[in-house]
Amino acid sequence: MTDLYSEADNAVEQENYNDASLLQSQADLLYEVVENLETILSEQED
């Protein structure tokens, strides 16, 4: 996930804003999925 954020930063540095936006969105979405999975796993353990 941090790789996606790093790649987004690199794209911004290269002024490739479309790619940066896409990478940032994908990283954010992946972060949300991970949080949801952690919640589900936590509930399953209880």
C-alpha positions in Angstrom: 0.0 0.0 0.0 2.8 2.4 0.8 4.2 1.6 -2.6 1.1 3.0 -4.2 1.5 6.2 -2.2 5.1 6.4 -3.1 4.3 5.9 -6.8 1.6 8.6 -6.5 4.2 11.0 -5.1 6.6 10.1 -7.9 3.9 10.8 -10.5 3.2 14.2 -8.9 6.9 15.0 -9.1 6.8 14.1 -12.8 3.7 16.3 -13.2 1.7 13.2 -14.3 -1.4 14.2 -12.3 -3.8 11.7 -13.9 -1.6 8.8 -12.8 -1.1 10.4 -9.4 -4.8 10.7 -8.9 -5.5 7.1 -9.9 -2.7 5.7 -7.7 -3.9 7.8 -4.7 -7.4 6.6 -5.2 -6.3 3.0 -5.5 -4.2 3.3 -2.3 -7.1 4.9 -0.4 -9.5 2.1 -1.6 -7.0 -0.6 -0.6 -6.6 1.1 2.8 -10.4 1.0 3.3 -10.5 -2.7 2.3 -7.8 -3.6 4.8 -9.6 -1.8 7.6 -12.8 -3.6 6.8 -11.1 -6.9 6.7 -9.5 -6.2 10.0 -12.9 -5.4 11.5 -14.4 -8.6 10.1 -11.6 -10.7 11.3 -11.8 -9.1 14.8 -15.6 -9.8 14.9 -15.0 -13.4 13.8 -12.5 -14.0 16.7 -15.1 -12.9 19.3 
